[in-house]
Amino acid sequence: MKFKNLQNILGELIVERAQLELGTTRTLYGRKVRRVASDKLRKGLSFSVNGKKLNFNTNQNYGVFIHYGVNGTKTKYGSTFSYGSKQPPLEPILQWMKIKGVRVRKANGGFDKQTPQKVKGLAFAIARKVKERGIAPLPYYDIAIGHVLRTKKDLIEKAVVKEIELQINFD
């Protein structure tokens, strides 16, 4: 197998595994959650080959925040990103609420009338909580790379051995 073929095979396997990681149900804050709502991030993962480098990316600008996480004002994840005094924008949260089917509830637990004002108020409360707790990191590419390198060790060794030329010169 040629090195270029190996790069393409590894790239495809790593992107596929990263997509699985994003679609996996996890336990966060004591609740089971699936980290993707619209599947845009999961479907937007891709790779490119640049010489000997494999570059992994996504067409969604928020992918980096999911991968590395975002520090909240009360919870820190060791990320380079943090909310500080800014709160997340309401529009993406409103879209998320619509996709997930989040509804406004009354104090007694029953569902309340879904007026635009109440829905916006709930989105504001969610945004404030996200600002406090931040976004827990989900290093989907790191996990995928580690898994593929562990499981495809033989394939990588065979391709690399063919690329290395050993030569002994006695002068």
N, C-alpha and C positions, 0 to 999 in steps of 0.2 A: 504494500500500500504506500502511495506517495504521501509526502508530508502535507501537500495542499489538500488532498482528499481527507486526510486525518483531521485537518483544521475544520473542514466543512462538516464532517460527521460529528466531531466534538461540539461545534457550535450549535448544530441542530439538537443534539442530545441535551446540552446545557439549557437552551431556550425551552425545550419541552419540559425538562425537570423544573425549571423556574416557574413555568405556567402551572404545573401541578402544585408547587409550593404555595402559589397565590390562591389557588382554588381550594386548598385544604382547610378544613374546619379546625379552629384552635380555641383554647380556653384563655380568655382575657378578662381580667377583673371578675373572675368567678363565673363567667358566662361563656357558652360556646358560641363562637362567631366565625363567619366566613369573611375574610378580609376584603373581598371584592364584591361590589354591588352591581355595577354595570358591565363588567368584564372588559371594559376598554383597555385597562392597564394590562391585563393578562393577555389579551389578543394582540396588543401593541408591542410585545417583546420581540426583539430581533437581534441579529449579530451581523458583523461584517468582518472580512479578513483584510488586514492591512499589513502586507509583508509577512512577518512571522507573528504578528499580533492578532489576537481575536478581540474585537471590540463588541461589547454587549450594551444595548441601549433600549429605549422605549420611545414611542411617539407621544406619550402622555407626560406633560411637564411635572406632574406631581409624583411620578415614579421614584424620583430620588428621595423624596420625603418619606415614602413608605419604606424604601430600602434602608435608609440610615436613621429614620425616626426623627421626631421633633421634640425637643425639651419643652415641657410645660413650665408654668410659673411655680407649681408645687411639686411636680414629679420630673426628675432628671433621668435621661437615658444615656448620657455621655455623647450625645450627638453634636455636630457642629451647627445644627439648625435649632433655633428657639423662637418662641413667640414674643417674648419680652412684653412690651406694653400693647402690642397689636393683637387683635382677635381675628380668628379665621373669618373669611368672607361668608356672608349668609347664603348667597346664590348656590354654591356647590352643596351646602348642607340641605337647602330646600330640595335640590334635585335628588340628593341621596335619600331624603325622607320620602320622596315620591316613589323612587325605585324600590325601597325597602318596605313601603306601606306603613310608615310610622304615622300614628294618629294621635291627636290631642286627647288627653284624658282628664277627667274631673278629679277632684281631691279624693273622692270615695273609690276611685279605680275604674269607674265606668267611662265609656267614650263620650267625649264632649262634641258639640257641633263644630265642624271644621271650617271656621271662618278664616279668611286670609290673615286677619289680625292675630288670631290665636295661633295659627300655624307659624307665622313669622315670629311670634313670641317664643314658641317652643324651639324654633331654629336658633334664636338668640341664646336661649338657655343651653342648648347643645353646644353652640360655638364657645360659650363661656367655659363650659366644662372641658372642652377640647383644649382651650387655652391653658387651663389649670393642669390637666393631666398630660397634655401633649399627645404625641402619636408614638406608640411603641414601635420600635424598629422591627421590620421583617426583612432580613437580608436575603431575599429570594435568590439573587444571583450567586451570592457566596455559598449558600446551602447547596444550590444546584451544581456549582463548580466542584465543591468538595465531594459530593455524591458521585458525579460522573468520573472524576479522577480516581476515586477509590474502586469503582466497579469496572472501569475500562483500562486498568493498569496494563494488562497484557497487550491490548490493541495499541496503546501508546508506545510501549517498549518495542514492539515489532517495527512500527513505522519509524521510530527514531533511530534504531539500529541500522536500518537501511540507508538513512541519510548521513550517517557518520562514516567517514572513510578513514581507516587506520593505515598508516604508512610508516615503515621503519627504513631509515636511510643510514647506511654505514659509509662514511667517506674515508 
